[in-house]
Amino acid sequence: MPSTDLTHVDDERLERGARCLKMLAHPLRLKILALLGDGEATVGEILEGTGTTQPNVSQHLGQMRDRGVLVARREGNQVFYRVRDPKLFDLLALIRDLFCEPAHGGRP
């Protein structure tokens, strides 16, 4: 099990971690990341998977790309997105297990 001791981590790195968590703290961004769990996807595929509008998806994709969470590549007139570091999926699995799965005893 990885160490959870953050007392010896310098403040700059802790601040960077906090900014990343703040950026991830949006349901649509979490859904986009979940869609990218199987690999890269086009903007159209992300639109279809999220069921929201193109401007909304583009705004969130841009924010995640600008903060280094996503990587984009262009092929012709399509843009493909993927998660920069697959370790992010470990965090998403933990979020799902802690907050999205029904708790024992039937409470969500």
N, CA, C and O atoms as a GROMACS GRO file, in nm:
protein
  432
    1MET      N    1   0.085  -0.118   0.000
    1MET     CA    2   0.000   0.000   0.000
    1MET      C    3   0.090   0.125   0.000
    1MET      O    4   0.184   0.133   0.079
    2PRO      N    5   0.060   0.221  -0.089
    2PRO     CA    6   0.142   0.343  -0.093
    2PRO      C    7   0.128   0.424   0.035
    2PRO      O    8   0.026   0.418   0.104
    3SER      N    9   0.232   0.498   0.065
    3SER     CA   10   0.231   0.582   0.183
    3SER      C   11   0.130   0.696   0.166
    3SER      O   12   0.119   0.755   0.058
    4THR      N   13   0.059   0.727   0.271
    4THR     CA   14  -0.034   0.839   0.269
    4THR      C   15   0.020   0.956   0.350
    4THR      O   16  -0.053   1.052   0.374
    5ASP      N   17   0.146   0.949   0.392
    5ASP     CA   18   0.207   1.055   0.472
    5ASP      C   19   0.244   1.173   0.382
    5ASP      O   20   0.335   1.163   0.300
    6LEU      N   21   0.173   1.282   0.399
    6LEU     CA   22   0.200   1.402   0.320
    6LEU      C   23   0.273   1.509   0.401
    6LEU      O   24   0.298   1.619   0.351
    7THR      N   25   0.308   1.477   0.525
    7THR     CA   26   0.370   1.577   0.612
    7THR      C   27   0.508   1.618   0.565
    7THR      O   28   0.555   1.726   0.601
    8HIS      N   29   0.574   1.536   0.486
    8HIS     CA   30   0.709   1.568   0.441
    8HIS      C   31   0.714   1.615   0.296
    8HIS      O   32   0.822   1.633   0.240
    9VAL      N   33   0.598   1.634   0.235
    9VAL     CA   34   0.591   1.682   0.097
    9VAL      C   35   0.594   1.834   0.101
    9VAL      O   36   0.525   1.897   0.181
   10ASP      N   37   0.677   1.893   0.013
   10ASP     CA   38   0.688   2.039   0.017
   10ASP      C   39   0.557   2.104  -0.026
   10ASP      O   40   0.476   2.046  -0.099
   11ASP      N   41   0.539   2.227   0.021
   11ASP     CA   42   0.413   2.299   0.000
   11ASP      C   43   0.379   2.319  -0.147
   11ASP      O   44   0.262   2.315  -0.184
   12GLU      N   45   0.478   2.341  -0.230
   12GLU     CA   46   0.452   2.363  -0.372
   12GLU      C   47   0.390   2.239  -0.436
   12GLU      O   48   0.297   2.251  -0.516
   13ARG      N   49   0.438   2.122  -0.402
   13ARG     CA   50   0.381   1.999  -0.457
   13ARG      C   51   0.242   1.973  -0.402
   13ARG      O   52   0.153   1.926  -0.474
   14LEU      N   53   0.222   2.002  -0.274
   14LEU     CA   54   0.088   1.987  -0.218
   14LEU      C   55  -0.010   2.081  -0.286
   14LEU      O   56  -0.124   2.043  -0.312
   15GLU      N   57   0.033   2.204  -0.313
   15GLU     CA   58  -0.052   2.301  -0.382
   15GLU      C   59  -0.087   2.250  -0.522
   15GLU      O   60  -0.201   2.264  -0.566
   16ARG      N   61   0.010   2.193  -0.592
   16ARG     CA   62  -0.016   2.139  -0.726
   16ARG      C   63  -0.118   2.026  -0.719
   16ARG      O   64  -0.206   2.016  -0.804
   17GLY      N   65  -0.106   1.939  -0.618
   17GLY     CA   66  -0.203   1.832  -0.600
   17GLY      C   67  -0.342   1.884  -0.570
   17GLY      O   68  -0.441   1.834  -0.624
   18ALA      N   69  -0.349   1.987  -0.485
   18ALA     CA   70  -0.478   2.046  -0.452
   18ALA      C   71  -0.543   2.110  -0.575
   18ALA      O   72  -0.664   2.098  -0.595
   19ARG      N   73  -0.462   2.178  -0.657
   19ARG     CA   74  -0.518   2.240  -0.780
   19ARG      C   75  -0.571   2.133  -0.873
   19ARG      O   76  -0.675   2.152  -0.936
   20CYS      N   77  -0.502   2.022  -0.883
   20CYS     CA   78  -0.548   1.913  -0.970
   20CYS      C   79  -0.681   1.857  -0.918
   20CYS      O   80  -0.773   1.832  -0.996
   21LEU      N   81  -0.690   1.836  -0.788
   21LEU     CA   82  -0.814   1.784  -0.732
   21LEU      C   83  -0.930   1.882  -0.752
   21LEU      O   84  -1.042   1.840  -0.781
   22LYS      N   85  -0.904   2.011  -0.738
   22LYS     CA   86  -1.007   2.112  -0.764
   22LYS      C   87  -1.054   2.105  -0.909
   22LYS      O   88  -1.173   2.114  -0.938
   23MET      N   89  -0.958   2.088  -1.000
   23MET     CA   90  -0.993   2.081  -1.142
   23MET      C   91  -1.078   1.957  -1.171
   23MET      O   92  -1.169   1.962  -1.253
   24LEU      N   93  -1.049   1.847  -1.104
   24LEU     CA   94  -1.124   1.724  -1.126
   24LEU      C   95  -1.262   1.727  -1.062
   24LEU      O   96  -1.347   1.644  -1.094
   25ALA      N   97  -1.286   1.822  -0.972
   25ALA     CA   98  -1.408   1.825  -0.893
   25ALA      C   99  -1.527   1.878  -0.972
   25ALA      O  100  -1.589   1.977  -0.935
   26HIS      N  101  -1.558   1.810  -1.080
   26HIS     CA  102  -1.675   1.844  -1.160
   26HIS      C  103  -1.728   1.715  -1.220
   26HIS      O  104  -1.652   1.638  -1.279
   27PRO      N  105  -1.858   1.688  -1.206
   27PRO     CA  106  -1.914   1.562  -1.256
   27PRO      C  107  -1.886   1.535  -1.404
   27PRO      O  108  -1.859   1.422  -1.442
   28LEU      N  109  -1.894   1.638  -1.488
   28LEU     CA  110  -1.871   1.617  -1.631
   28LEU      C  111  -1.724   1.580  -1.657
   28LEU      O  112  -1.696   1.495  -1.741
   29ARG      N  113  -1.633   1.642  -1.586
   29ARG     CA  114  -1.491   1.608  -1.605
   29ARG      C  115  -1.464   1.464  -1.562
   29ARG      O  116  -1.389   1.393  -1.628
   30LEU      N  117  -1.526   1.422  -1.452
   30LEU     CA  118  -1.509   1.283  -1.410
   30LEU      C  119  -1.567   1.187  -1.513
   30LEU      O  120  -1.510   1.081  -1.539
   31LYS      N  121  -1.680   1.225  -1.572
   31LYS     CA  122  -1.742   1.140  -1.675
   31LYS      C  123  -1.653   1.132  -1.799
   31LYS      O  124  -1.638   1.025  -1.858
   32ILE      N  125  -1.594   1.245  -1.838
   32ILE     CA  126  -1.504   1.247  -1.953
   32ILE      C  127  -1.386   1.156  -1.927
   32ILE      O  128  -1.347   1.077  -2.014
   33LEU      N  129  -1.328   1.165  -1.809
   33LEU     CA  130  -1.214   1.080  -1.776
   33LEU      C  131  -1.253   0.933  -1.779
   33LEU      O  132  -1.176   0.849  -1.825
   34ALA      N  133  -1.372   0.902  -1.729
   34ALA     CA  134  -1.418   0.764  -1.732
   34ALA      C  135  -1.432   0.714  -1.876
   34ALA      O  136  -1.400   0.599  -1.905
   35LEU      N  137  -1.480   0.800  -1.965
   35LEU     CA  138  -1.493   0.762  -2.106
   35LEU      C  139  -1.357   0.735  -2.169
   35LEU      O  140  -1.345   0.654  -2.261
   36LEU      N  141  -1.254   0.802  -2.119
   36LEU     CA  142  -1.120   0.784  -2.173
   36LEU      C  143  -1.048   0.665  -2.111
   36LEU      O  144  -0.931   0.640  -2.141
   37GLY      N  145  -1.116   0.593  -2.024
   37GLY     CA  146  -1.056   0.477  -1.958
   37GLY      C  147  -1.020   0.365  -2.054
   37GLY      O  148  -0.932   0.284  -2.025
   38ASP      N  149  -1.087   0.358  -2.168
   38ASP     CA  150  -1.059   0.254  -2.267
   38ASP      C  151  -0.957   0.298  -2.371
   38ASP      O  152  -0.927   0.224  -2.464
   39GLY      N  153  -0.904   0.418  -2.355
   39GLY     CA  154  -0.807   0.471  -2.451
   39GLY      C  155  -0.853   0.606  -2.503
   39GLY      O  156  -0.944   0.668  -2.448
   40GLU      N  157  -0.790   0.649  -2.608
   40GLU     CA  158  -0.823   0.782  -2.659
   40GLU      C  159  -0.960   0.782  -2.727
   40GLU      O  160  -1.011   0.679  -2.770
   41ALA      N  161  -1.016   0.903  -2.734
   41ALA     CA  162  -1.147   0.919  -2.797
   41ALA      C  163  -1.151   1.054  -2.867
   41ALA      O  164  -1.082   1.148  -2.828
   42THR      N  165  -1.235   1.061  -2.970
   42THR     CA  166  -1.254   1.187  -3.041
   42THR      C  167  -1.351   1.274  -2.962
   42THR      O  168  -1.420   1.226  -2.873
   43VAL      N  169  -1.354   1.401  -2.997
   43VAL     CA  170  -1.449   1.492  -2.935
   43VAL      C  171  -1.592   1.442  -2.960
   43VAL      O  172  -1.675   1.447  -2.869
   44GLY      N  173  -1.620   1.394  -3.080
   44GLY     CA  174  -1.752   1.341  -3.112
   44GLY      C  175  -1.790   1.224  -3.024
   44GLY      O  176  -1.904   1.214  -2.979
   45GLU      N  177  -1.696   1.134  -3.000
   45GLU     CA  178  -1.724   1.019  -2.913
   45GLU      C  179  -1.748   1.064  -2.768
   45GLU      O  180  -1.833   1.009  -2.699
   46ILE      N  181  -1.673   1.164  -2.726
   46ILE     CA  182  -1.692   1.218  -2.591
   46ILE      C  183  -1.828   1.286  -2.581
   46ILE      O  184  -1.898   1.272  -2.480
   47LEU      N  185  -1.866   1.360  -2.685
   47LEU     CA  186  -1.999   1.423  -2.688
   47LEU      C  187  -2.108   1.318  -2.675
   47LEU      O  188  -2.201   1.333  -2.595
   48GLU      N  189  -2.096   1.212  -2.752
   48GLU     CA  190  -2.197   1.106  -2.751
   48GLU      C  191  -2.203   1.040  -2.614
   48GLU      O  192  -2.312   1.009  -2.564
   49GLY      N  193  -2.088   1.018  -2.552
   49GLY     CA  194  -2.083   0.951  -2.423
   49GLY      C  195  -2.131   1.034  -2.306
   49GLY      O  196  -2.176   0.981  -2.205
   50THR      N  197  -2.122   1.166  -2.320
   50THR     CA  198  -2.163   1.253  -2.209
   50THR      C  199  -2.305   1.305  -2.225
   50THR      O  200  -2.371   1.335  -2.125
   51GLY      N  201  -2.353   1.315  -2.349
   51GLY     CA  202  -2.487   1.364  -2.372
   51GLY      C  203  -2.504   1.513  -2.346
   51GLY      O  204  -2.615   1.559  -2.319
   52THR      N  205  -2.395   1.588  -2.353
   52THR     CA  206  -2.405   1.732  -2.330
   52THR      C  207  -2.368   1.805  -2.460
   52THR      O  208  -2.350   1.742  -2.564
   53THR      N  209  -2.356   1.935  -2.453
   53THR     CA  210  -2.332   2.015  -2.573
   53THR      C  211  -2.184   2.023  -2.608
   53THR      O  212  -2.097   2.005  -2.523
   54GLN      N  213  -2.158   2.050  -2.736
   54GLN     CA  214  -2.021   2.061  -2.784
   54GLN      C  215  -1.944   2.174  -2.714
   54GLN      O  216  -1.829   2.152  -2.675
   55PRO      N  217  -2.002   2.294  -2.698
   55PRO     CA  218  -1.927   2.398  -2.628
   55PRO      C  219  -1.892   2.361  -2.484
   55PRO      O  220  -1.784   2.392  -2.435
   56ASN      N  221  -1.984   2.294  -2.417
   56ASN     CA  222  -1.960   2.252  -2.279
   56ASN      C  223  -1.845   2.151  -2.272
   56ASN      O  224  -1.755   2.166  -2.189
   57VAL      N  225  -1.849   2.050  -2.357
   57VAL     CA  226  -1.743   1.949  -2.360
   57VAL      C  227  -1.610   2.014  -2.398
   57VAL      O  228  -1.507   1.987  -2.335
   58SER      N  229  -1.611   2.100  -2.498
   58SER     CA  230  -1.486   2.165  -2.542
   58SER      C  231  -1.424   2.248  -2.430
   58SER      O  232  -1.302   2.249  -2.413
   59GLN      N  233  -1.507   2.316  -2.354
   59GLN     CA  234  -1.456   2.397  -2.243
   59GLN      C  235  -1.386   2.308  -2.140
   59GLN      O  236  -1.275   2.340  -2.096
   60HIS      N  237  -1.448   2.199  -2.103
   60HIS     CA  238  -1.390   2.110  -2.003
   60HIS      C  239  -1.266   2.038  -2.056
   60HIS      O  240  -1.168   2.021  -1.983
   61LEU      N  241  -1.270   1.995  -2.182
   61LEU     CA  242  -1.152   1.932  -2.241
   61LEU      C  243  -1.035   2.030  -2.242
   61LEU      O  244  -0.922   1.993  -2.209
   62GLY      N  245  -1.062   2.154  -2.278
   62GLY     CA  246  -0.956   2.255  -2.281
   62GLY      C  247  -0.896   2.279  -2.143
   62GLY      O  248  -0.774   2.292  -2.131
   63GLN      N  249  -0.978   2.284  -2.042
   63GLN     CA  250  -0.928   2.304  -1.906
   63GLN      C  251  -0.841   2.187  -1.861
   63GLN      O  252  -0.736   2.207  -1.800
   64MET      N  253  -0.885   2.067  -1.892
   64MET     CA  254  -0.806   1.950  -1.852
   64MET      C  255  -0.677   1.939  -1.933
   64MET      O  256  -0.574   1.896  -1.881
   65ARG      N  257  -0.683   1.977  -2.058
   65ARG     CA  258  -0.562   1.977  -2.141
   65ARG      C  259  -0.463   2.084  -2.093
   65ARG      O  260  -0.344   2.057  -2.081
   66ASP      N  261  -0.513   2.203  -2.064
   66ASP     CA  262  -0.428   2.312  -2.019
   66ASP      C  263  -0.359   2.281  -1.887
   66ASP      O  264  -0.249   2.330  -1.860
   67ARG      N  265  -0.423   2.201  -1.805
   67ARG     CA  266  -0.366   2.166  -1.674
   67ARG      C  267  -0.285   2.037  -1.679
   67ARG      O  268  -0.238   1.989  -1.576
   68GLY      N  269  -0.268   1.982  -1.798
   68GLY     CA  270  -0.181   1.866  -1.814
   68GLY      C  271  -0.243   1.732  -1.780
   68GLY      O  272  -0.171   1.633  -1.770
   69VAL      N  273  -0.374   1.728  -1.763
   69VAL     CA  274  -0.440   1.602  -1.733
   69VAL      C  275  -0.463   1.522  -1.862
   69VAL      O  276  -0.451   1.400  -1.862
   70LEU      N  277  -0.497   1.592  -1.969
   70LEU     CA  278  -0.522   1.528  -2.098
   70LEU      C  279  -0.417   1.569  -2.201
   70LEU      O  280  -0.356   1.675  -2.192
   71VAL      N  281  -0.399   1.483  -2.298
   71VAL     CA  282  -0.314   1.509  -2.413
   71VAL      C  283  -0.403   1.500  -2.536
   71VAL      O  284  -0.486   1.410  -2.547
   72ALA      N  285  -0.386   1.594  -2.628
   72ALA     CA  286  -0.464   1.595  -2.751
   72ALA      C  287  -0.373   1.575  -2.871
   72ALA      O  288  -0.258   1.621  -2.872
   73ARG      N  289  -0.425   1.508  -2.971
   73ARG     CA  290  -0.354   1.498  -3.099
   73ARG      C  291  -0.456   1.515  -3.210
   73ARG      O  292  -0.572   1.474  -3.198
   74ARG      N  293  -0.412   1.578  -3.316
   74ARG     CA  294  -0.499   1.604  -3.430
   74ARG      C  295  -0.464   1.505  -3.541
   74ARG      O  296  -0.347   1.480  -3.571
   75GLU      N  297  -0.569   1.452  -3.602
   75GLU     CA  298  -0.554   1.365  -3.718
   75GLU      C  299  -0.659   1.410  -3.819
   75GLU      O  300  -0.778   1.382  -3.803
   76GLY      N  301  -0.613   1.480  -3.921
   76GLY     CA  302  -0.707   1.538  -4.016
   76GLY      C  303  -0.787   1.646  -3.946
   76GLY      O  304  -0.731   1.739  -3.888
   77ASN      N  305  -0.919   1.633  -3.953
   77ASN     CA  306  -1.004   1.733  -3.886
   77ASN      C  307  -1.058   1.684  -3.752
   77ASN      O  308  -1.146   1.747  -3.694
   78GLN      N  309  -1.006   1.572  -3.703
   78GLN     CA  310  -1.050   1.519  -3.575
   78GLN      C  311  -0.942   1.538  -3.469
   78GLN      O  312  -0.823   1.530  -3.498
   79VAL      N  313  -0.987   1.564  -3.346
   79VAL     CA  314  -0.896   1.575  -3.233
   79VAL      C  315  -0.923   1.457  -3.141
   79VAL      O  316  -1.037   1.430  -3.104
   80PHE      N  317  -0.817   1.388  -3.106
   80PHE     CA  318  -0.824   1.274  -3.016
   80PHE      C  319  -0.766   1.313  -2.882
   80PHE      O  320  -0.663   1.378  -2.875
   81TYR      N  321  -0.835   1.272  -2.774
   81TYR     CA  322  -0.789   1.301  -2.639
   81TYR      C  323  -0.758   1.171  -2.567
   81TYR      O  324  -0.822   1.068  -2.589
   82ARG      N  325  -0.657   1.178  -2.481
   82ARG     CA  326  -0.626   1.066  -2.393
   82ARG      C  327  -0.574   1.122  -2.262
   82ARG      O  328  -0.532   1.237  -2.255
   83VAL      N  329  -0.578   1.040  -2.158
   83VAL     CA  330  -0.528   1.079  -2.027
   83VAL      C  331  -0.375   1.071  -2.030
   83VAL      O  332  -0.319   0.972  -2.077
   84ARG      N  333  -0.310   1.175  -1.980
   84ARG     CA  334  -0.163   1.180  -1.982
   84ARG      C  335  -0.102   1.069  -1.897
   84ARG      O  336  -0.009   1.002  -1.941
   85ASP      N  337  -0.154   1.050  -1.776
   85ASP     CA  338  -0.096   0.952  -1.684
   85ASP      C  339  -0.204   0.852  -1.643
   85ASP      O  340  -0.300   0.891  -1.577
   86PRO      N  341  -0.189   0.725  -1.680
   86PRO     CA  342  -0.291   0.625  -1.648
   86PRO      C  343  -0.311   0.603  -1.499
   86PRO      O  344  -0.412   0.543  -1.459
   87LYS      N  345  -0.220   0.649  -1.414
   87LYS     CA  346  -0.239   0.636  -1.270
   87LYS      C  347  -0.363   0.713  -1.224
   87LYS      O  348  -0.417   0.686  -1.116
   88LEU      N  349  -0.407   0.808  -1.304
   88LEU     CA  350  -0.528   0.883  -1.272
   88LEU      C  351  -0.648   0.791  -1.261
   88LEU      O  352  -0.741   0.820  -1.186
   89PHE      N  353  -0.647   0.680  -1.334
   89PHE     CA  354  -0.759   0.587  -1.328
   89PHE      C  355  -0.767   0.518  -1.193
   89PHE      O  356  -0.875   0.476  -1.151
   90ASP      N  357  -0.654   0.505  -1.123
   90ASP     CA  358  -0.656   0.451  -0.987
   90ASP      C  359  -0.734   0.546  -0.896
   90ASP      O  360  -0.812   0.502  -0.811
   91LEU      N  361  -0.713   0.676  -0.913
   91LEU     CA  362  -0.786   0.776  -0.835
   91LEU      C  363  -0.935   0.770  -0.868
   91LEU      O  364  -1.018   0.777  -0.778
   92LEU      N  365  -0.969   0.759  -0.996
   92LEU     CA  366  -1.109   0.751  -1.036
   92LEU      C  367  -1.176   0.627  -0.978
   92LEU      O  368  -1.292   0.633  -0.936
   93ALA      N  369  -1.104   0.515  -0.974
   93ALA     CA  370  -1.160   0.392  -0.915
   93ALA      C  371  -1.186   0.412  -0.766
   93ALA      O  372  -1.287   0.364  -0.713
   94LEU      N  373  -1.097   0.481  -0.699
   94LEU     CA  374  -1.115   0.509  -0.557
   94LEU      C  375  -1.235   0.601  -0.535
   94LEU      O  376  -1.314   0.578  -0.443
   95ILE      N  377  -1.249   0.703  -0.617
   95ILE     CA  378  -1.366   0.793  -0.607
   95ILE      C  379  -1.494   0.713  -0.628
   95ILE      O  380  -1.591   0.730  -0.554
   96ARG      N  381  -1.495   0.626  -0.728
   96ARG     CA  382  -1.614   0.544  -0.754
   96ARG      C  383  -1.644   0.455  -0.634
   96ARG      O  384  -1.758   0.447  -0.590
   97ASP      N  385  -1.541   0.388  -0.580
   97ASP     CA  386  -1.562   0.296  -0.468
   97ASP      C  387  -1.610   0.369  -0.343
   97ASP      O  388  -1.697   0.319  -0.271
   98LEU      N  389  -1.554   0.486  -0.317
   98LEU     CA  390  -1.588   0.559  -0.195
   98LEU      C  391  -1.720   0.635  -0.204
   98LEU      O  392  -1.794   0.644  -0.105
   99PHE      N  393  -1.751   0.691  -0.320
   99PHE     CA  394  -1.862   0.784  -0.328
   99PHE      C  395  -1.973   0.746  -0.424
   99PHE      O  396  -2.081   0.805  -0.418
  100CYS      N  397  -1.950   0.651  -0.512
  100CYS     CA  398  -2.050   0.623  -0.616
  100CYS      C  399  -2.112   0.485  -0.605
  100CYS      O  400  -2.215   0.460  -0.668
  101GLU      N  401  -2.053   0.396  -0.529
  101GLU     CA  402  -2.109   0.261  -0.512
  101GLU      C  403  -2.204   0.263  -0.393
  101GLU      O  404  -2.181   0.336  -0.297
  102PRO      N  405  -2.308   0.183  -0.399
  102PRO     CA  406  -2.398   0.175  -0.283
  102PRO      C  407  -2.319   0.124  -0.162
  102PRO      O  408  -2.240   0.030  -0.173
  103ALA      N  409  -2.342   0.187  -0.048
  103ALA     CA  410  -2.276   0.145   0.075
  103ALA      C  411  -2.341   0.019   0.128
  103ALA      O  412  -2.454  -0.012   0.092
  104HIS      N  413  -2.269  -0.053   0.212
  104HIS     CA  414  -2.328  -0.169   0.276
  104HIS      C  415  -2.447  -0.122   0.357
  104HIS      O  416  -2.439  -0.021   0.427
  105GLY      N  417  -2.554  -0.192   0.350
  105GLY     CA  418  -2.675  -0.150   0.420
  105GLY      C  419  -2.771  -0.076   0.329
  105GLY      O  420  -2.877  -0.033   0.374
  106GLY      N  421  -2.736  -0.060   0.199
  106GLY     CA  422  -2.830  -0.006   0.103
  106GLY      C  423  -2.830   0.144   0.087
  106GLY      O  424  -2.910   0.196   0.009
  107ARG      N  425  -2.745   0.218   0.156
  107ARG     CA  426  -2.743   0.364   0.140
  107ARG      C  427  -2.644   0.404   0.033
  107ARG      O  428  -2.533   0.350   0.030
  108PRO      N  429  -2.680   0.497  -0.058
  108PRO     CA  430  -2.588   0.540  -0.162
  108PRO      C  431  -2.480   0.632  -0.106
  108PRO      O  432  -2.394   0.679  -0.180
   0.00000   0.00000   0.00000
